Amino acid sequence: MKINYFKLGAIAYMILGAMHGLSHLAKGNIDDPKLANTLAEMSNTTIDLLGEHSIMKFYDGFSLTMGFLLLAFGLQAFVTDKPGKKIVLVDILVTLITLILTIRYFHIIAWSFMGIALVCFVISYIQMKKARV
């Protein structure tokens, strides 16, 4: 059985997106008073951007959107039966940029999944070139 590395890369995206969304939604009690204070300040700090919004509202919105988009990007790749070289190259580029951003701004779990996805997409591309697809 031949391993489909393109689908494995897609699965890495879907897992990370699902974990991100679920962890955001499953916020529990905050035991750290410093963090609790920061989150309260975010809720109380507002900006006027086409209406008044709290920084916490933006944080929640961006966080949930990011998790959803990671899941959606992976799902879109996963349901692609036979991706062409251009699609794989775009996925490699997007994943490389995402990996750089996750290394810069997030934790080892995030960049590990992006690293796995990148390696899988690169292997997929190499296999396509060898098969001359």
QUIUR-V748594 format. One record per helix or strand of 2 or more residues. SS is the DSSP state (helix for helix, strand for strand). FROM is the first residue (numbers start at 1). TO is the last residue. Records with the same first field share a line. If there is no record, write none. Layout:
# QUIUR-V748594
SS: FROM-TO + FROM-TO
This chain:
# QUIUR-V748594
helix: 5-25 + 33-44 + 55-78 + 85-105 + 108-131
strand: 46-48 + 52-54
